[in-house]
Amino acid sequence: MPLDDWQFWLVSLVFVTALVIVIKPFLPSRKPRSTRCPSCPATDARPKATSITIEGKRPE
């Protein structure tokens, strides 16, 4: 391994940078949702579920 060659270190740096760029989207984020997406709601609340009716009858 040519540890005294500047090209070795340049290619190694480029490889590590590319590896970080490729792997980063798959790693979990530690930031709260509100800072990741400013336009998203702060809570993870789901919309209220509605009951499905058949032929206009209310579920029992």
C-alpha positions in Angstrom: 0.0 0.0 0.0 1.6 3.3 -1.1 1.1 5.4 2.1 3.6 8.0 0.9 1.9 8.7 -2.4 -0.4 11.7 -2.6 -2.6 10.1 -5.2 -3.4 7.3 -2.8 -4.7 9.7 -0.2 -6.7 11.7 -2.8 -8.5 8.6 -4.1 -9.0 7.4 -0.6 -10.6 10.7 0.4 -12.8 10.7 -2.7 -13.9 7.1 -1.9 -14.8 7.9 1.7 -16.7 11.0 0.7 -18.7 9.1 -1.9 -19.4 6.3 0.5 -20.8 8.8 3.1 -23.0 10.4 0.4 -24.4 7.1 -0.6 -24.9 5.7 2.9 -26.3 8.9 4.6 -29.9 8.6 3.3 -30.2 5.1 4.8 -29.1 6.2 8.3 -31.7 7.2 10.8 -32.0 10.9 11.6 -31.6 12.1 15.2 -33.4 15.4 14.5 -37.0 15.9 15.5 -39.5 15.9 12.7 -40.2 19.7 12.9 -36.6 20.6 12.1 -36.3 18.1 9.3 -39.4 19.4 7.5 -40.4 22.9 8.4 -43.7 22.7 6.5 -44.7 19.3 8.1 -46.9 19.3 11.2 -45.0 19.1 14.5 -46.9 16.0 15.7 -47.2 12.6 14.0 -51.0 12.6 14.5 -52.9 10.6 12.0 -56.2 11.9 10.6 -59.2 10.7 12.4 -60.5 7.5 10.9 -64.2 7.4 9.8 -66.4 4.4 10.0 -67.5 2.9 6.7 -71.2 2.5 6.2 -73.0 0.1 4.0 -76.3 1.1 2.4 -76.5 4.1 4.7 -76.6 2.0 7.9 -74.6 3.1 10.9 -72.2 0.5 12.3 -73.2 -1.0 15.6 
